[in-house]
């Protein structure tokens, strides 16, 4: 069975359970991307009934506008041209299936990336949150705290971003709102704050510890040293920690988000991506670009402003949300 046939089965299956909240969230959250991408693909099929170089050039632009990434698109176009030639494909309606087929290959081929959170079975699970300022890192921490509290976990927030004005008090507000424990001290050494916070987390027998960090990427050397120090403190306190280091990216920033991922990957061990504000952009193709260009799994996606709108990433729901109008 080809990937496009699998896609049909996924969409058919999801259509049956579309009233389920999770699937509905993806459908609504990816609406802007779907309408932009799929409608353009359909119009292209009406404009060109036969495959031609002009068709390829317009398709290339559509993919780039969906923010799949120039490098990814170029490799994709080479593969598509090669397949068209070897399979002697001339009909653009059929080629649409091949396009979706090859787009799915981008995500599913190669390394088997896990989108699940690595939970520590012995003691607290420590999740280190990184990302530049303004991407929604603090509210993402709050949403994760809410999610784990709803699951009955004891949650602790540690304010490791100690020098940005208002960062500590902002996180304290979210800790209060989500009924989470909190530790933070303004204008202190971040590693020392993390150390003392972890001592408190162990005393309180926390299940989940979410640690905020500074978002200053302008000076990578200083940030790398700070994160190295924080990582050493965490590892010395809790074996195997941090269990996750999640990079928060604003989906609307598109390729700039990819550059952030590459930069952070150079300075610390990123285990996954949290993609925020996906519902407010037509650049949902960034999920494919992240897999192809950075080889990191997307672990959570933000599909709205409510506390419940941060969702664990699900490839089937993503495919449904992106392509449901095509089949």
Secondary structure by P-SEA (a helix, b strand, c coil): ccaaaaaaaaaaaaaaacccaaaaaaaaaaaaaaaaaaaaaaaaaaacccccaaaaaaaaaaaaaacccaaaaaaaaaaaaaaaaaaccccaaaaaaaaaaaaaaacccccccccccccccccbbbbbbbbccccaaaaaaaaaaaaaaaaccbbbbbcccccccaaaaaaaaaaaaacccccccccccaaaaaaaaaaaaaaacccbbbbbbbcccccaaaaaaaaaaaaaaaaaccccccccbbbbbccccaaaaaaaaaaaaacccccbbbbcccccccccaaaaaaaaaccccccbbbccccccccccccaaaaaaacccccc
